[in-house]
Amino acid sequence: MSGSYDVLIVGVGGQGTILASNILGEACLIEGKSVRGAETHGMAQRGGSVETHIRIDGKFGPLISPGTADLIVSFDLLEALRYSHFLKEGGVIITNIETIIPTSAFQHDADVPGQEDILNLLSGRDVITVDAAALALEAGTILTQNVVMLGAAAPYLPLAVESLKEAVRRSVPPKTVDTNLKAFDLGRGAPE
Amino acid sequence: MATRYMLGNEVIAHACCEANIDFASGYPGTPSSEVIDILRTQDVRDFYVEWSVNEKVALENALAAAWTGVRSLATMKHVGLNVAADPLMTSAYTGVTGGLVILSADDPYAHSSQNEQDSRRYALFAKIPCLDPATVREAGAMMVEAFSLSEEFGLPVLFRPTTRICHSKSDVEPGEVGSDHRTGHFERNPQQYVVIPAHTRVLHKKLNEKQAPVARALVEKGVNTAVVKGTTGIIAGGIAASYVRELLPENVSFAKIGGYPIDPDWLAAFVGQHDKILVVEELSPVIEEAVRMVAAYTIIRGKMDGYLPHEGELDPASVASAMKKAGIIPLRDFPQVTPVPDIPRRPPILCAGCGHRSVFYAIKRVFKDGIFPSDIGCYTLGIQLGVVDTTICMGASITVGSGIYRSGEERDIVCTIGDSTFLHTGIQGLLNAVYNGANMTVVILDNRITAMTGHQPNPNTGVTATGVESPPVSLEAICRSCGATYVERVSSYDLTQCLEAMKAAKARKGVKVIIAYQPCVINARRAGIRRKSFTVDPDVCTGCKTCVRFGCPAIEFHDDKASINELCSGCSVCAQICPTGAIRMEGKK
């Protein structure tokens, strides 16, 4: 046992994985929990595949090894598949149902698995899909997809909803607090 | 102070403020850049901070500041230390009065680097102390310690975090920011600061005499620690020590190396009490070599006998596997898992509307059979467009180009180099190429910023690190004064202009320079520049895919037609390349 609850947040550079990890980190501070995180900075931001590790109650290194994540939150369905081997036996994947098709796939006529193919490849896993774009638009802006996804993940996190909401308040730009809280609540109601 | 969730580099920058830093300089490089970025954007800042034009300049500036008695910091990534190696090696001889800390951030796994070199080697080579934090929290405490250590021994101290320290986060309770600042005063002392042979021989002896006391002090100060628990032990350093701690069984001894040089007597005493020792560290086997040097009868396991890899970064699972192999049962078990195969890759790409892409397109059109040496920056991603044939280190596009030309190669040579990289170490290559009569084209990709590392200003930007206006350098004037006779400036978004300039360059002999200008699209957006987006008329689009091959992330292809998504920044280049005129500005017919 690691003693920590290990969350891998994955997506495409620019989707806001770092803000999502900041919100989880802030929620840990609110609850007085120790926390470790590892992020992707630099060139990988430019539309590349990105991963953020967060170890809630973590006291040692920040990295989560393959096969040991308690939860994967994915902002892109294809990225959920790419990182699915990080999930532990019995872990949960919460993923956006949409995929951004990699530009290189268009350029080189590469085959990209469709929604159904990906869900089939993930069929042995406990997967929850979220229509993040629709809920983010309902909240007021497409930019809140990351917070929608965190809301959807909330029931699985060892953190109180109130702590997460307070963390959202502290972490997003002041003018966007209400929209983001709405996005969080819509996300929370999303999983079937 | 309240506990905060802080990035490693933020903790390091804060620790510099706690240690009453007076002077900071650096050149951006992942994963080190945020340290200066955070220092330069402090609300209250009572120290000097600059982005220097390269690492050698940064270190020489900081060294001089330390000679005047102030506390100074020079930051860079590991390969930047190669550029600064010349002053580094002799700074150990001259020593310092005020504390000098050289931060060189290593990048195991080369997440965003050209190699996996180990800065600890440089510290040993230069004979200066090196501190190597194992956690984000420790990075803060160690940075404060580094300044005192530097002043105690009168030596520069190398501070060496790795990517997983710099870009990791932790709950941290930062200390109080200091306000005890000094003003520099240069005390003339030629025996120390003029390293003529007669002086330097004496200084070398003094440097050597400091080595044993420094090594002992690192043990006395608790930087290097050891706890004996059994007949088997693990010795680890850097972030690897954190992975070991998570997995360490109760009956296994543990020594943690946080500083170099390692005291050989202390190390020998620890090693000698064990039958078997496993050494766990990233990159080079620096600790392992020291351990093998002092081990008499103890079995040593590590990289050198294949228990751990020499390349890449470690993680809890790889450390656990090495422990098992060495007969130590780790506290956690890790399942053997494999990634789902054949998932389409998602590499980083140039942004939608990046000016570099259109310049690469023009190069490819005009110089079909050309050779394309390139350099370090976002534009290295031009490899995906087939217009980057070489990249080795900062500034090496022009020099590689002239070298290939002088080898007798007859094809056209077209180098690409960014403005910041050109100012870093590109100018000398241009000077040399012109001086020695090379025949080649140099394209300076001028986006007015050091973009890849997070948009740091440079002498081409018009502002300093702290936002003070400075006269933007004239790249044309530099190139002309190097002797280039053909120097043309074009807009990166104007394909016709780019193509014409390249055709003209191709037709001439000598060193030709084309400065392709367009502000970084991210910066332009932040500055409020908005252009109308473009759209594809599906009735006119023939599905020829010319625009798709252009590789812009705003262009998609569905049901045999191209389309443009919301990433479009309105650069218009796709409309210029579309052979059927199907791409138009939104709202236009």
Interface residues (C-beta under 8 A of the other chain):
Chain A: M1 S2 V12 G13 S21 N22 G25 E26 C28 L29 K33 S34 V35 R36 G37 A38 E39 T40 H41 G42 M43 A44 Q45 R46 G47 G48 S49 K59 F60 G61 P62 L63 S65 P66 G67 T68 L78 E79 L81 R82 S84 H85 F86 K88 E89 I101 P102 T103 S104 A105 F106 Q107 A110 D111 V112 P113 L121
Chain B: T3 R4 Y5 L7 T30 P31 E34 H111 S112 T135 V136 R164 H167 S168 K169 S170 D171 I239 S242 Y243 R245 E246 D315 P316 A317 S318 R332 F334 P335 Q336 V337 T338 P339 V340 I343 P344 R345 R346 P347 P348 I349 L350 C351 C378 L381 Q384 M452 T453 G454 V548 R549 G551 C552 P553 I555 E556 F557
